[in-house]
Amino acid sequence: MCSPTDNKDSTSALKGAVGVLSLSTIGLLVATIVLATNNSSEEAAPSVKAAESATTLDFLSSKEASSFFASDEMNKCAGAKLAVDNQLCADLEVPGPQAGGNVTKGYVGELDVGDLTPNTKQYFQSSMCPVNVHWHLGSEHYSYGEFDENGDGPHGNIPRPDWANRDLAGAGESVPDGFRCHHFDETDAKFTTKYEWKHCEGMEVGETYEVHWPHSAAGACGTVNQYQTPFYDGVFCNLPMETFVTLGAQDIASAVGVHGQVFTVVNDESYFYPDMIRGMIVDPDMNMGQDVAMYTGSTTGDSRSNEMCSQYAPITWQVDRKCHMISASSFDKLCYDMKMQRDDMSDDLHAHGSRELVMDSLVANNQAN
């Protein structure tokens, strides 16, 4: 029979043994969990890396390997442009109406075009689709108080032409020429902070650009060949010369049109829009594409002037009278989308030169809005 002291000693020894076993068990459990976690992480690592790789694919490299882009011969619109040379305006018995003109509300051009009218429908309602997108440095059109000689940019503005000093019909205000919007503020970082352009060329934050989306009912609408550079290939893709020469002025103005919208580029993602390639941005909540001037004109660009007229006329113009801010990343996304088209659109990844404001005598008198 044991004494009380012996019982206490036995109990203490037993408790000590249990404690050691418990600690050993906990240690083994912790080691097992750590080992399992490490193994799980090692097994999961390839999946994580694969997911990361999937989100950073170089789609431009994929395009190079794609059978969709294997041959230029696959582009049915290549070379479809119908060549019509510029002509001296003075040599034309009746010059076609020219663009870009004054789109200030209330303005009416002085060139009498008779019964010719612009297409006032949404272009898609006339079976037209966008066949190209490009832009010009500064605005080619003029909208008083929006893009005019009172605007500004990182390199200033241009003066109005002397001939433009006349009153707006019924408005009592002078009609000046100009190429910059009124948003630019050199004290605001969003207009001056540089952006790292990845796809567009020669673009600048704070600058004004007028974007054009040529549309045509003869384009390769809804196909991989829809977007083309030069845009004439897209406009005339399904319109051979023998058919073109049979069309009247109204036929052309009803089937070919351009959307025009003017932007100041900012380095601010709150102005990001991801789908500029589709056409004019129309958003009532943002007041975009709501106040639209409509008239018949011509193609533009700095190869035309008030002495040298474009013969690609008459076509419908629908121009947003307001200037909007848009993020630099929106333009860069647009340039990326252009690079992904079947046709090589690299010649339109930079701003084109702007035509001087068209004189009143060369602007149609059929403003519809």
MARDOLO-283885 format. One record per residue (C-alpha): residue in three letters; x, y, z; residue number from 0. Coordinates in steps of 0.25 Angstrom, whole numbers, always signed. Last residue first. Layout:
atom type:ALA; u:X; v:Y; w:Z; seq:NUM
...
REM end
This chain:
atom type:ASN; u:-121; v:+286; w:-348; seq:368
atom type:ALA; u:-123; v:+284; w:-363; seq:367
atom type:GLN; u:-112; v:+293; w:-369; seq:366
atom type:ASN; u:-115; v:+293; w:-384; seq:365
atom type:ASN; u:-108; v:+306; w:-389; seq:364
atom type:ALA; u:-95; v:+298; w:-393; seq:363
atom type:VAL; u:-82; v:+304; w:-389; seq:362
atom type:LEU; u:-73; v:+308; w:-401; seq:361
atom type:SER; u:-77; v:+323; w:-400; seq:360
atom type:ASP; u:-76; v:+323; w:-385; seq:359
atom type:MET; u:-61; v:+320; w:-386; seq:358
atom type:VAL; u:-57; v:+307; w:-380; seq:357
atom type:LEU; u:-48; v:+307; w:-367; seq:356
atom type:GLU; u:-34; v:+303; w:-371; seq:355
atom type:ARG; u:-32; v:+288; w:-373; seq:354
atom type:SER; u:-26; v:+281; w:-361; seq:353
atom type:GLY; u:-14; v:+272; w:-361; seq:352
atom type:HIS; u:-15; v:+257; w:-357; seq:351
atom type:ALA; u:-13; v:+252; w:-343; seq:350
atom type:HIS; u:-6; v:+239; w:-341; seq:349
atom type:LEU; u:-11; v:+225; w:-342; seq:348
atom type:ASP; u:-17; v:+226; w:-355; seq:347
atom type:ASP; u:-6; v:+221; w:-364; seq:346
atom type:SER; u:-5; v:+209; w:-355; seq:345
atom type:MET; u:-19; v:+204; w:-360; seq:344
atom type:ASP; u:-14; v:+191; w:-366; seq:343
atom type:ASP; u:-26; v:+184; w:-370; seq:342
atom type:ARG; u:-31; v:+172; w:-362; seq:341
atom type:GLN; u:-33; v:+180; w:-349; seq:340
atom type:MET; u:-26; v:+178; w:-336; seq:339
atom type:LYS; u:-17; v:+191; w:-338; seq:338
atom type:MET; u:-29; v:+199; w:-339; seq:337
atom type:ASP; u:-34; v:+193; w:-325; seq:336
atom type:TYR; u:-20; v:+197; w:-319; seq:335
atom type:CYS; u:-22; v:+211; w:-325; seq:334
atom type:LEU; u:-35; v:+213; w:-319; seq:333
atom type:LYS; u:-30; v:+207; w:-305; seq:332
atom type:ASP; u:-19; v:+218; w:-306; seq:331
atom type:PHE; u:-30; v:+229; w:-309; seq:330
atom type:SER; u:-38; v:+224; w:-297; seq:329
atom type:SER; u:-25; v:+224; w:-289; seq:328
atom type:ALA; u:-23; v:+239; w:-292; seq:327
atom type:SER; u:-36; v:+241; w:-285; seq:326
atom type:ILE; u:-47; v:+249; w:-291; seq:325
atom type:MET; u:-52; v:+263; w:-289; seq:324
atom type:HIS; u:-63; v:+268; w:-298; seq:323
atom type:CYS; u:-65; v:+279; w:-308; seq:322
atom type:LYS; u:-80; v:+282; w:-311; seq:321
atom type:ARG; u:-85; v:+285; w:-326; seq:320
atom type:ASP; u:-86; v:+270; w:-329; seq:319
atom type:VAL; u:-84; v:+268; w:-344; seq:318
atom type:GLN; u:-93; v:+261; w:-354; seq:317
atom type:TRP; u:-87; v:+262; w:-368; seq:316
atom type:THR; u:-94; v:+257; w:-380; seq:315
atom type:ILE; u:-86; v:+255; w:-393; seq:314
atom type:PRO; u:-86; v:+264; w:-405; seq:313
atom type:ALA; u:-75; v:+263; w:-409; seq:312
atom type:TYR; u:-62; v:+255; w:-411; seq:311
atom type:GLN; u:-57; v:+266; w:-421; seq:310
atom type:SER; u:-49; v:+273; w:-410; seq:309
atom type:CYS; u:-46; v:+288; w:-413; seq:308
atom type:MET; u:-33; v:+295; w:-414; seq:307
atom type:GLU; u:-34; v:+310; w:-412; seq:306
atom type:ASN; u:-41; v:+310; w:-399; seq:305
atom type:SER; u:-33; v:+299; w:-394; seq:304
atom type:ARG; u:-31; v:+284; w:-397; seq:303
atom type:SER; u:-18; v:+276; w:-395; seq:302
atom type:ASP; u:-20; v:+279; w:-380; seq:301
atom type:GLY; u:-31; v:+269; w:-378; seq:300
atom type:THR; u:-46; v:+269; w:-381; seq:299
atom type:THR; u:-55; v:+261; w:-389; seq:298
atom type:SER; u:-68; v:+268; w:-394; seq:297
atom type:GLY; u:-80; v:+275; w:-389; seq:296
atom type:THR; u:-95; v:+273; w:-387; seq:295
atom type:TYR; u:-101; v:+278; w:-374; seq:294
atom type:MET; u:-104; v:+274; w:-360; seq:293
atom type:ALA; u:-101; v:+280; w:-346; seq:292
atom type:VAL; u:-102; v:+271; w:-334; seq:291
atom type:ASP; u:-106; v:+276; w:-320; seq:290
atom type:GLN; u:-108; v:+262; w:-313; seq:289
atom type:GLY; u:-95; v:+254; w:-317; seq:288
atom type:MET; u:-90; v:+255; w:-302; seq:287
atom type:ASN; u:-98; v:+262; w:-292; seq:286
atom type:MET; u:-92; v:+253; w:-281; seq:285
atom type:ASP; u:-106; v:+247; w:-277; seq:284
atom type:PRO; u:-111; v:+248; w:-291; seq:283
atom type:ASP; u:-100; v:+239; w:-296; seq:282
atom type:VAL; u:-96; v:+238; w:-311; seq:281
atom type:ILE; u:-81; v:+235; w:-313; seq:280
atom type:MET; u:-79; v:+237; w:-328; seq:279
atom type:GLY; u:-74; v:+224; w:-334; seq:278
atom type:ARG; u:-71; v:+209; w:-331; seq:277
atom type:ILE; u:-56; v:+211; w:-330; seq:276
atom type:MET; u:-57; v:+220; w:-317; seq:275
atom type:ASP; u:-61; v:+207; w:-309; seq:274
atom type:PRO; u:-54; v:+208; w:-295; seq:273
atom type:TYR; u:-58; v:+222; w:-290; seq:272
atom type:PHE; u:-49; v:+227; w:-279; seq:271
atom type:TYR; u:-52; v:+241; w:-273; seq:270
atom type:SER; u:-51; v:+237; w:-259; seq:269
atom type:GLU; u:-37; v:+232; w:-263; seq:268
atom type:ASP; u:-31; v:+245; w:-263; seq:267
atom type:ASN; u:-19; v:+249; w:-272; seq:266
atom type:VAL; u:-27; v:+258; w:-281; seq:265
atom type:VAL; u:-30; v:+259; w:-296; seq:264
atom type:THR; u:-39; v:+271; w:-301; seq:263
atom type:PHE; u:-49; v:+265; w:-310; seq:262
atom type:VAL; u:-57; v:+269; w:-323; seq:261
atom type:GLN; u:-67; v:+260; w:-329; seq:260
atom type:GLY; u:-70; v:+258; w:-344; seq:259
atom type:HIS; u:-78; v:+247; w:-350; seq:258
atom type:VAL; u:-77; v:+245; w:-365; seq:257
atom type:GLY; u:-87; v:+241; w:-376; seq:256
atom type:VAL; u:-89; v:+233; w:-389; seq:255
atom type:ALA; u:-102; v:+227; w:-393; seq:254
atom type:SER; u:-112; v:+239; w:-393; seq:253
atom type:ALA; u:-102; v:+249; w:-398; seq:252
atom type:ILE; u:-98; v:+240; w:-409; seq:251
atom type:ASP; u:-112; v:+237; w:-414; seq:250
atom type:GLN; u:-115; v:+252; w:-412; seq:249
atom type:ALA; u:-104; v:+256; w:-422; seq:248
atom type:GLY; u:-108; v:+246; w:-432; seq:247
atom type:LEU; u:-103; v:+232; w:-434; seq:246
atom type:THR; u:-100; v:+226; w:-448; seq:245
atom type:VAL; u:-85; v:+229; w:-447; seq:244
atom type:PHE; u:-84; v:+221; w:-435; seq:243
atom type:THR; u:-89; v:+208; w:-441; seq:242
atom type:GLU; u:-78; v:+208; w:-452; seq:241
atom type:MET; u:-68; v:+212; w:-442; seq:240
atom type:PRO; u:-70; v:+200; w:-433; seq:239
atom type:LEU; u:-77; v:+202; w:-419; seq:238
atom type:ASN; u:-76; v:+190; w:-410; seq:237
atom type:CYS; u:-63; v:+195; w:-403; seq:236
atom type:PHE; u:-65; v:+210; w:-407; seq:235
atom type:VAL; u:-66; v:+216; w:-393; seq:234
atom type:GLY; u:-56; v:+205; w:-387; seq:233
atom type:ASP; u:-45; v:+207; w:-397; seq:232
atom type:TYR; u:-48; v:+222; w:-396; seq:231
atom type:PHE; u:-44; v:+221; w:-381; seq:230
atom type:PRO; u:-30; v:+219; w:-384; seq:229
atom type:THR; u:-29; v:+211; w:-376; seq:228
atom type:GLN; u:-41; v:+201; w:-374; seq:227
atom type:TYR; u:-51; v:+196; w:-363; seq:226
atom type:GLN; u:-62; v:+187; w:-368; seq:225
atom type:ASN; u:-53; v:+176; w:-374; seq:224
atom type:VAL; u:-56; v:+166; w:-362; seq:223
atom type:THR; u:-71; v:+167; w:-366; seq:222
atom type:GLY; u:-83; v:+174; w:-360; seq:221
atom type:CYS; u:-82; v:+185; w:-371; seq:220
atom type:ALA; u:-73; v:+183; w:-383; seq:219
atom type:GLY; u:-76; v:+197; w:-386; seq:218
atom type:ALA; u:-85; v:+202; w:-397; seq:217
atom type:ALA; u:-95; v:+208; w:-388; seq:216
atom type:SER; u:-84; v:+217; w:-383; seq:215
atom type:HIS; u:-79; v:+223; w:-370; seq:214
atom type:PRO; u:-66; v:+232; w:-368; seq:213
atom type:TRP; u:-64; v:+233; w:-353; seq:212
atom type:HIS; u:-56; v:+246; w:-350; seq:211
atom type:VAL; u:-49; v:+251; w:-338; seq:210
atom type:GLU; u:-46; v:+265; w:-335; seq:209
atom type:TYR; u:-34; v:+267; w:-326; seq:208
atom type:THR; u:-31; v:+277; w:-315; seq:207
atom type:GLU; u:-18; v:+276; w:-307; seq:206
atom type:GLY; u:-17; v:+275; w:-292; seq:205
atom type:VAL; u:-10; v:+262; w:-292; seq:204
atom type:GLU; u:-2; v:+260; w:-305; seq:203
atom type:MET; u:-2; v:+250; w:-317; seq:202
atom type:GLY; u:+10; v:+247; w:-326; seq:201
atom type:GLU; u:+6; v:+233; w:-328; seq:200
atom type:CYS; u:-5; v:+224; w:-322; seq:199
atom type:HIS; u:-2; v:+210; w:-317; seq:198
atom type:LYS; u:+6; v:+210; w:-304; seq:197
atom type:TRP; u:+5; v:+225; w:-299; seq:196
atom type:GLU; u:+11; v:+228; w:-286; seq:195
atom type:TYR; u:+3; v:+240; w:-281; seq:194
atom type:LYS; u:+9; v:+253; w:-277; seq:193
atom type:THR; u:+2; v:+261; w:-266; seq:192
atom type:THR; u:-2; v:+275; w:-272; seq:191
atom type:PHE; u:-17; v:+275; w:-274; seq:190
atom type:LYS; u:-20; v:+266; w:-262; seq:189
atom type:ALA; u:-10; v:+274; w:-254; seq:188
atom type:ASP; u:-19; v:+286; w:-254; seq:187
atom type:THR; u:-11; v:+299; w:-253; seq:186
atom type:GLU; u:-9; v:+299; w:-269; seq:185
atom type:ASP; u:-24; v:+299; w:-271; seq:184
atom type:PHE; u:-30; v:+294; w:-284; seq:183
atom type:HIS; u:-45; v:+293; w:-285; seq:182
atom type:HIS; u:-48; v:+304; w:-295; seq:181
atom type:CYS; u:-46; v:+296; w:-308; seq:180
atom type:ARG; u:-36; v:+299; w:-319; seq:179
atom type:PHE; u:-37; v:+301; w:-334; seq:178
atom type:GLY; u:-43; v:+314; w:-337; seq:177
atom type:ASP; u:-50; v:+323; w:-347; seq:176
atom type:PRO; u:-58; v:+335; w:-342; seq:175
atom type:VAL; u:-73; v:+337; w:-345; seq:174
atom type:SER; u:-77; v:+350; w:-338; seq:173
atom type:GLU; u:-89; v:+351; w:-330; seq:172
atom type:GLY; u:-103; v:+357; w:-332; seq:171
atom type:ALA; u:-110; v:+343; w:-332; seq:170
atom type:GLY; u:-120; v:+345; w:-343; seq:169
atom type:ALA; u:-111; v:+341; w:-354; seq:168
atom type:LEU; u:-97; v:+341; w:-348; seq:167
atom type:ASP; u:-90; v:+354; w:-351; seq:166
atom type:ARG; u:-78; v:+355; w:-359; seq:165
atom type:ASN; u:-63; v:+355; w:-357; seq:164
atom type:ALA; u:-60; v:+341; w:-363; seq:163
atom type:TRP; u:-53; v:+348; w:-375; seq:162
atom type:ASP; u:-41; v:+352; w:-366; seq:161
atom type:PRO; u:-37; v:+338; w:-363; seq:160
atom type:ARG; u:-38; v:+335; w:-348; seq:159
atom type:PRO; u:-25; v:+333; w:-340; seq:158
atom type:ILE; u:-19; v:+319; w:-336; seq:157
atom type:ASN; u:-17; v:+314; w:-322; seq:156
atom type:GLY; u:-7; v:+312; w:-311; seq:155
atom type:HIS; u:+3; v:+301; w:-311; seq:154
atom type:PRO; u:-2; v:+293; w:-298; seq:153
atom type:GLY; u:-16; v:+297; w:-302; seq:152
atom type:ASP; u:-26; v:+309; w:-302; seq:151
atom type:GLY; u:-39; v:+313; w:-307; seq:150
atom type:ASN; u:-43; v:+327; w:-311; seq:149
atom type:GLU; u:-41; v:+324; w:-326; seq:148
atom type:ASP; u:-52; v:+314; w:-326; seq:147
atom type:PHE; u:-56; v:+301; w:-321; seq:146
atom type:GLU; u:-67; v:+302; w:-311; seq:145
atom type:GLY; u:-72; v:+316; w:-309; seq:144
atom type:TYR; u:-74; v:+318; w:-324; seq:143
atom type:SER; u:-74; v:+304; w:-331; seq:142
atom type:TYR; u:-64; v:+303; w:-343; seq:141
atom type:HIS; u:-60; v:+291; w:-351; seq:140
atom type:GLU; u:-46; v:+286; w:-354; seq:139
atom type:SER; u:-43; v:+285; w:-339; seq:138
atom type:GLY; u:-29; v:+283; w:-334; seq:137
atom type:LEU; u:-20; v:+273; w:-339; seq:136
atom type:HIS; u:-29; v:+264; w:-347; seq:135
atom type:TRP; u:-34; v:+250; w:-344; seq:134
atom type:HIS; u:-37; v:+236; w:-351; seq:133
atom type:VAL; u:-47; v:+225; w:-350; seq:132
atom type:ASN; u:-51; v:+216; w:-362; seq:131
atom type:VAL; u:-62; v:+208; w:-368; seq:130
atom type:PRO; u:-74; v:+213; w:-358; seq:129
atom type:CYS; u:-87; v:+206; w:-363; seq:128
atom type:MET; u:-98; v:+211; w:-372; seq:127
atom type:SER; u:-111; v:+203; w:-374; seq:126
atom type:SER; u:-119; v:+216; w:-374; seq:125
atom type:GLN; u:-124; v:+214; w:-360; seq:124
atom type:PHE; u:-109; v:+211; w:-356; seq:123
atom type:TYR; u:-106; v:+226; w:-359; seq:122
atom type:GLN; u:-116; v:+231; w:-349; seq:121
atom type:LYS; u:-125; v:+239; w:-358; seq:120
atom type:THR; u:-123; v:+254; w:-363; seq:119
atom type:ASN; u:-117; v:+250; w:-376; seq:118
atom type:PRO; u:-113; v:+264; w:-382; seq:117
atom type:THR; u:-122; v:+271; w:-392; seq:116
atom type:LEU; u:-120; v:+275; w:-406; seq:115
atom type:ASP; u:-132; v:+283; w:-412; seq:114
atom type:GLY; u:-124; v:+294; w:-417; seq:113
atom type:VAL; u:-109; v:+294; w:-413; seq:112
atom type:ASP; u:-108; v:+309; w:-411; seq:111
atom type:LEU; u:-94; v:+312; w:-405; seq:110
atom type:GLU; u:-96; v:+323; w:-395; seq:109
atom type:GLY; u:-95; v:+315; w:-382; seq:108
atom type:VAL; u:-105; v:+316; w:-370; seq:107
atom type:TYR; u:-101; v:+318; w:-356; seq:106
atom type:GLY; u:-112; v:+318; w:-345; seq:105
atom type:LYS; u:-105; v:+308; w:-336; seq:104
atom type:THR; u:-90; v:+309; w:-338; seq:103
atom type:VAL; u:-86; v:+298; w:-348; seq:102
atom type:ASN; u:-76; v:+306; w:-356; seq:101
atom type:GLY; u:-70; v:+298; w:-367; seq:100
atom type:GLY; u:-62; v:+286; w:-369; seq:99
atom type:ALA; u:-65; v:+283; w:-380; seq:98
atom type:GLN; u:-68; v:+287; w:-395; seq:97
atom type:PRO; u:-81; v:+287; w:-404; seq:96
atom type:GLY; u:-78; v:+283; w:-418; seq:95
atom type:PRO; u:-72; v:+294; w:-427; seq:94
atom type:VAL; u:-81; v:+299; w:-438; seq:93
atom type:GLU; u:-73; v:+303; w:-450; seq:92
atom type:LEU; u:-60; v:+298; w:-444; seq:91
atom type:ASP; u:-47; v:+305; w:-448; seq:90
atom type:ALA; u:-48; v:+314; w:-436; seq:89
atom type:CYS; u:-49; v:+303; w:-426; seq:88
atom type:LEU; u:-36; v:+298; w:-431; seq:87
atom type:GLN; u:-38; v:+283; w:-432; seq:86
atom type:ASN; u:-35; v:+271; w:-423; seq:85
atom type:ASP; u:-33; v:+258; w:-430; seq:84
atom type:VAL; u:-44; v:+247; w:-430; seq:83
atom type:ALA; u:-38; v:+233; w:-429; seq:82
atom type:LEU; u:-49; v:+222; w:-425; seq:81
atom type:LYS; u:-43; v:+215; w:-413; seq:80
atom type:ALA; u:-45; v:+200; w:-414; seq:79
atom type:GLY; u:-31; v:+197; w:-413; seq:78
atom type:ALA; u:-32; v:+187; w:-401; seq:77
atom type:CYS; u:-47; v:+185; w:-398; seq:76
atom type:LYS; u:-47; v:+170; w:-400; seq:75
atom type:ASN; u:-37; v:+168; w:-390; seq:74
atom type:MET; u:-33; v:+153; w:-391; seq:73
atom type:GLU; u:-23; v:+157; w:-402; seq:72
atom type:ASP; u:-14; v:+164; w:-391; seq:71
atom type:SER; u:-11; v:+150; w:-386; seq:70
atom type:ALA; u:-10; v:+142; w:-373; seq:69
atom type:PHE; u:-18; v:+152; w:-364; seq:68
atom type:PHE; u:-30; v:+142; w:-361; seq:67
atom type:SER; u:-20; v:+131; w:-360; seq:66
atom type:SER; u:-15; v:+137; w:-347; seq:65
atom type:ALA; u:+0; v:+137; w:-344; seq:64
atom type:GLU; u:+2; v:+152; w:-345; seq:63
atom type:LYS; u:-11; v:+154; w:-338; seq:62
atom type:SER; u:-6; v:+146; w:-326; seq:61
atom type:SER; u:+6; v:+155; w:-325; seq:60
atom type:LEU; u:-3; v:+167; w:-324; seq:59
atom type:PHE; u:-11; v:+159; w:-314; seq:58
atom type:ASP; u:+1; v:+159; w:-304; seq:57
atom type:LEU; u:-6; v:+151; w:-293; seq:56
atom type:THR; u:-6; v:+158; w:-280; seq:55
atom type:THR; u:-18; v:+152; w:-274; seq:54
atom type:ALA; u:-15; v:+138; w:-278; seq:53
atom type:SER; u:-1; v:+139; w:-272; seq:52
atom type:GLU; u:-7; v:+143; w:-258; seq:51
atom type:ALA; u:-16; v:+131; w:-259; seq:50
atom type:ALA; u:-5; v:+122; w:-263; seq:49
atom type:LYS; u:+4; v:+127; w:-252; seq:48
atom type:VAL; u:-7; v:+125; w:-242; seq:47
atom type:SER; u:-9; v:+111; w:-247; seq:46
atom type:PRO; u:+6; v:+108; w:-247; seq:45
atom type:ALA; u:+6; v:+112; w:-232; seq:44
atom type:ALA; u:-5; v:+104; w:-227; seq:43
atom type:GLU; u:+3; v:+91; w:-226; seq:42
atom type:GLU; u:+14; v:+99; w:-218; seq:41
atom type:SER; u:+4; v:+106; w:-210; seq:40
atom type:SER; u:-3; v:+92; w:-206; seq:39
atom type:ASN; u:+11; v:+86; w:-203; seq:38
atom type:ASN; u:+14; v:+97; w:-194; seq:37
atom type:THR; u:+1; v:+97; w:-187; seq:36
atom type:ALA; u:+2; v:+82; w:-185; seq:35
atom type:LEU; u:+16; v:+83; w:-179; seq:34
atom type:VAL; u:+11; v:+95; w:-170; seq:33
atom type:ILE; u:-1; v:+87; w:-165; seq:32
atom type:THR; u:+7; v:+74; w:-163; seq:31
atom type:ALA; u:+17; v:+82; w:-155; seq:30
atom type:VAL; u:+6; v:+88; w:-146; seq:29
atom type:LEU; u:+0; v:+74; w:-144; seq:28
atom type:LEU; u:+14; v:+68; w:-140; seq:27
atom type:GLY; u:+17; v:+80; w:-130; seq:26
atom type:ILE; u:+3; v:+78; w:-124; seq:25
atom type:THR; u:+5; v:+63; w:-122; seq:24
atom type:SER; u:+19; v:+66; w:-116; seq:23
atom type:LEU; u:+13; v:+76; w:-107; seq:22
atom type:SER; u:+2; v:+67; w:-102; seq:21
atom type:LEU; u:+12; v:+55; w:-100; seq:20
atom type:VAL; u:+21; v:+64; w:-92; seq:19
atom type:GLY; u:+9; v:+69; w:-84; seq:18
atom type:VAL; u:+4; v:+54; w:-82; seq:17
atom type:ALA; u:+17; v:+50; w:-77; seq:16
atom type:GLY; u:+18; v:+62; w:-67; seq:15
atom type:LYS; u:+4; v:+59; w:-62; seq:14
atom type:LEU; u:+8; v:+44; w:-59; seq:13
atom type:ALA; u:+20; v:+48; w:-52; seq:12
atom type:SER; u:+12; v:+58; w:-43; seq:11
atom type:THR; u:+2; v:+47; w:-40; seq:10
atom type:SER; u:+13; v:+37; w:-37; seq:9
atom type:ASP; u:+19; v:+47; w:-27; seq:8
atom type:LYS; u:+6; v:+50; w:-21; seq:7
atom type:ASN; u:+3; v:+36; w:-19; seq:6
atom type:ASP; u:+16; v:+33; w:-12; seq:5
atom type:THR; u:+14; v:+44; w:-2; seq:4
atom type:PRO; u:+0; v:+39; w:+1; seq:3
atom type:SER; u:+7; v:+26; w:+5; seq:2
atom type:CYS; u:+6; v:+14; w:-4; seq:1
atom type:MET; u:+0; v:+0; w:+0; seq:0
REM end
